[in-house]
Amino acid sequence: MRKNIVAGNWKMNKTLQEGLALATELNDVLASATPNCEVVVGTPFIHLASVASAVDTSKIHVAAQNCADKVSGAYTGEVSAAMVKSTGAEYVILGHSERRAYYGETYEILKEKVQLALANNLKPIFCIGELKEEREANKQNEVVKAQLEGSVFNLSAEEFGKIVLAYEPVWAIGTGLTATPAQAQEIHAYIRSLVAEKYGKEVAENTTILYGGSCNPGNAKELFANPDVDGGLIGGASLKAADFKAIIDAF
């Protein structure tokens, strides 16, 4: 059975002290709750070890927001998948549109990152999604197909089974615009059909596909009610424990 997941992506927000305070608050809020989904928090690198030590990791799973496309060596400022794993993190967010747009991450670079993440027993949350002009030109299907073929469809079925996909329409990230539940369902079903085509129906049925892009306490329930939407990758609304908990409660 595929998992329902609500994952927070803190992006470049919160000092170490603020991040620890948020993680601790979330830990307290969830202490007496039994969420109907897996809860993940994606923190900046410098928070990972502290947050992983501060929370109950059977209830709150920790994710890095990136990792390097190299194993180790003279790459000043980079953080390897092995380093991420050593902090107690379990997941890593890869292929986010901000990484693709601002840091020039190509299909090939992301292919390397995914393989290194898997080699270090990290679970990639792999992001795909189209730009506004691509959606307006009705090219969203070919865009997500190319992104999958470019970076993850080279994996074996067993390896692919360890990946979580996150569909994030770039035009809805941080803009307040959100795909309608019908738009989200349509493209999530299409993404699942691509996985089925490549790896077979069973793998496709077991693949978790999250929606990201201005998902908030007000629209989460409607989005998550779709049969092919298995949760959310949450940006801004993950920076407040109450908002994030309200999204978790949408399940």
C-alpha positions as CSV (number, residue, x, y, z in Angstrom):
1,M,0.0,0.0,0.0
2,R,1.2,3.4,-0.8
3,K,1.8,5.9,2.0
4,N,0.0,9.2,2.5
5,I,2.7,11.8,3.3
6,V,2.6,15.4,4.4
7,A,6.1,16.9,4.0
8,G,7.1,20.4,5.0
9,N,9.8,22.2,3.0
10,W,11.1,25.0,5.1
11,K,13.3,26.3,2.2
12,M,15.8,29.0,3.3
13,N,13.9,30.0,6.5
14,K,14.5,29.8,10.2
15,T,17.8,30.2,12.1
16,L,19.0,27.1,13.9
17,Q,17.3,28.2,17.1
18,E,14.0,29.1,15.4
19,G,14.0,25.8,13.5
20,L,14.6,23.8,16.7
21,A,11.8,25.7,18.4
22,L,9.4,24.9,15.4
23,A,10.4,21.3,15.3
24,T,9.9,21.0,19.1
25,E,6.5,22.6,18.9
26,L,5.5,20.3,16.2
27,N,6.8,17.3,18.2
28,D,4.7,18.4,21.2
29,V,1.6,19.0,19.0
30,L,1.9,15.5,17.5
31,A,2.9,13.7,20.7
32,S,-0.7,12.8,21.6
33,A,-1.9,12.5,18.0
34,T,-1.9,9.6,15.7
35,P,-1.7,11.1,12.2
36,N,-3.3,9.2,9.3
37,C,-0.2,10.0,7.2
38,E,3.6,10.1,7.5
39,V,4.9,13.5,8.6
40,V,8.2,14.8,7.2
41,V,10.0,18.1,7.8
42,G,12.5,19.3,5.2
43,T,15.0,21.6,7.0
44,P,18.1,23.5,6.0
45,F,21.3,21.4,6.2
46,I,22.5,23.1,9.4
47,H,19.3,22.1,11.2
48,L,19.3,18.4,10.3
49,A,21.2,16.8,13.1
50,S,19.7,19.0,15.8
51,V,16.1,18.5,14.6
52,A,16.6,14.7,14.2
53,S,17.8,14.6,17.8
54,A,15.0,16.8,19.1
55,V,12.0,15.0,17.7
56,D,10.5,11.6,17.9
57,T,11.7,10.2,14.6
58,S,9.1,7.5,14.6
59,K,6.5,10.2,14.2
60,I,8.4,13.1,12.5
61,H,10.8,12.1,9.7
62,V,13.5,14.5,8.8
63,A,14.5,15.5,5.2
64,A,17.3,17.5,3.6
65,Q,16.3,19.9,0.9
66,N,19.1,18.8,-1.4
67,C,22.3,16.8,-1.6
68,A,25.4,16.9,-3.8
69,D,25.8,15.1,-7.1
70,K,29.3,13.9,-6.0
71,V,30.4,11.3,-3.5
72,S,33.0,13.4,-1.6
73,G,36.1,15.5,-2.3
74,A,37.1,19.1,-3.2
75,Y,33.6,20.6,-3.6
76,T,33.6,23.5,-1.2
77,G,30.2,24.3,0.2
78,E,28.5,21.0,-0.9
79,V,26.9,18.4,1.3
80,S,27.0,14.8,0.2
81,A,24.2,12.2,0.5
82,A,26.4,10.3,3.0
83,M,26.7,13.4,5.2
84,V,22.9,14.0,5.0
85,K,22.3,10.3,6.1
86,S,24.8,10.7,9.0
87,T,22.6,13.4,10.6
88,G,19.7,11.0,11.1
89,A,17.7,12.3,8.1
90,E,15.7,9.8,6.2
91,Y,14.5,11.7,3.2
92,V,16.0,14.2,0.7
93,I,14.0,16.6,-1.5
94,L,15.5,16.6,-5.1
95,G,14.6,18.4,-8.3
96,H,12.7,21.2,-6.7
97,S,11.9,23.8,-9.3
98,E,13.8,26.5,-7.4
99,R,17.0,24.3,-7.6
100,R,16.4,23.7,-11.3
101,A,15.7,27.4,-12.0
102,Y,18.2,29.2,-9.8
103,Y,21.1,26.6,-9.6
104,G,21.0,25.1,-13.0
105,E,20.2,21.6,-12.0
106,T,19.8,19.5,-15.2
107,Y,18.3,16.1,-15.7
108,E,21.8,14.6,-15.6
109,I,22.8,16.3,-12.4
110,L,19.5,15.1,-10.8
111,K,20.0,11.6,-12.0
112,E,23.4,11.5,-10.2
113,K,21.8,13.0,-7.0
114,V,19.0,10.4,-7.0
115,Q,21.4,7.5,-7.4
116,L,23.7,8.8,-4.6
117,A,20.7,9.4,-2.3
118,L,19.5,5.8,-2.9
119,A,23.0,4.4,-2.5
120,N,23.0,6.0,1.0
121,N,19.6,4.7,1.9
122,L,17.9,8.1,1.7
123,K,14.4,8.3,0.3
124,P,14.2,10.9,-2.5
125,I,11.1,13.1,-2.7
126,F,11.5,13.9,-6.4
127,C,9.8,17.1,-7.7
128,I,8.4,17.6,-11.1
129,G,6.1,20.3,-12.6
130,E,5.6,22.8,-15.4
131,L,6.0,26.6,-15.7
132,K,3.1,28.9,-16.2
133,E,3.7,29.3,-19.9
134,E,4.0,25.5,-20.4
135,R,0.6,25.1,-18.6
136,E,-0.9,27.8,-20.8
137,A,0.4,26.0,-23.9
138,N,-1.1,22.8,-22.5
139,K,2.4,21.2,-22.4
140,Q,2.3,20.0,-18.8
141,N,2.1,16.3,-19.7
142,E,5.1,16.4,-21.9
143,V,7.1,18.4,-19.3
144,V,6.5,16.0,-16.5
145,K,7.2,13.1,-18.7
146,A,10.5,14.5,-19.8
147,Q,11.5,15.2,-16.2
148,L,10.7,11.7,-15.2
149,E,12.5,10.1,-18.2
150,G,15.5,12.5,-17.7
151,S,16.2,11.7,-14.1
152,V,14.4,8.7,-12.6
153,F,13.1,6.3,-15.3
154,N,16.7,4.9,-15.6
155,L,16.2,3.2,-12.2
156,S,15.3,-0.4,-11.7
157,A,11.7,-1.1,-10.5
158,E,13.1,-2.0,-7.0
159,E,15.0,1.3,-6.9
160,F,12.1,3.3,-8.2
161,G,9.9,1.8,-5.5
162,K,11.9,3.8,-2.9
163,I,11.0,7.2,-4.5
164,V,8.2,9.6,-3.6
165,L,7.1,11.9,-6.4
166,A,5.9,15.4,-5.8
167,Y,4.0,17.2,-8.5
168,E,4.5,21.0,-8.1
169,P,3.1,23.3,-10.8
170,V,5.8,26.1,-10.8
171,W,3.1,28.7,-11.4
172,A,1.5,27.7,-8.0
173,I,4.6,27.8,-5.8
174,G,4.5,30.7,-3.4
175,T,2.1,32.6,-5.7
176,G,-1.1,31.8,-3.8
177,L,-2.4,30.2,-7.0
178,T,-3.3,26.5,-6.6
179,A,-4.2,23.9,-9.1
180,T,-7.9,23.0,-8.8
181,P,-8.6,19.6,-7.2
182,A,-9.6,18.5,-10.7
183,Q,-6.4,19.8,-12.3
184,A,-4.3,18.1,-9.6
185,Q,-6.2,14.8,-10.0
186,E,-5.9,14.8,-13.8
187,I,-2.1,15.3,-13.8
188,H,-1.5,13.0,-10.8
189,A,-3.4,10.2,-12.7
190,Y,-1.3,10.9,-15.8
191,I,1.9,10.7,-13.8
192,R,0.8,7.4,-12.3
193,S,-0.1,6.1,-15.8
194,L,3.5,6.9,-16.9
195,V,4.9,4.9,-14.0
196,A,2.6,2.0,-14.8
197,E,3.8,2.2,-18.5
198,K,7.4,2.0,-17.4
199,Y,7.3,-0.3,-14.3
200,G,3.9,-2.0,-14.3
201,K,0.6,-1.4,-12.5
202,E,1.8,-2.7,-9.1
203,V,4.7,-0.3,-8.8
204,A,2.5,2.6,-10.0
205,E,-0.2,1.7,-7.4
206,N,2.4,1.7,-4.7
207,T,4.0,5.1,-5.7
208,T,3.2,8.0,-3.5
209,I,2.5,11.2,-5.5
210,L,2.3,14.4,-3.5
211,Y,0.9,17.8,-4.5
212,G,2.8,20.9,-3.9
213,G,2.1,24.5,-4.7
214,S,0.2,26.8,-2.3
215,C,-1.4,23.9,-0.4
216,N,-2.7,25.2,2.9
217,P,-5.2,24.4,5.7
218,G,-8.1,25.8,3.6
219,N,-7.6,23.6,0.5
220,A,-5.7,20.5,1.7
221,K,-8.8,18.4,2.4
222,E,-10.2,18.9,-1.0
223,L,-6.9,18.2,-2.8
224,F,-6.1,15.1,-0.7
225,A,-9.6,13.7,-1.4
226,N,-8.5,12.9,-4.9
227,P,-7.7,9.2,-5.5
228,D,-4.3,9.9,-7.0
229,V,-3.2,12.7,-4.6
230,D,-1.4,11.0,-1.7
231,G,-0.5,14.1,0.4
232,G,1.4,17.3,0.0
233,L,4.8,19.0,-0.1
234,I,4.1,22.1,1.8
235,G,6.1,25.3,1.6
236,G,4.9,28.4,3.5
237,A,2.3,26.7,5.6
238,S,4.9,24.3,7.1
239,L,6.6,27.2,8.9
240,K,3.8,27.4,11.5
241,A,3.1,24.4,13.6
242,A,-0.7,25.1,13.8
243,D,-1.0,25.4,10.0
244,F,1.1,22.3,9.3
245,K,-0.9,20.3,11.8
246,A,-4.2,21.5,10.2
247,I,-2.9,20.1,6.9
248,I,-1.8,16.8,8.5
249,D,-5.4,16.7,10.0
250,A,-6.8,16.9,6.4
251,F,-6.2,13.2,6.3
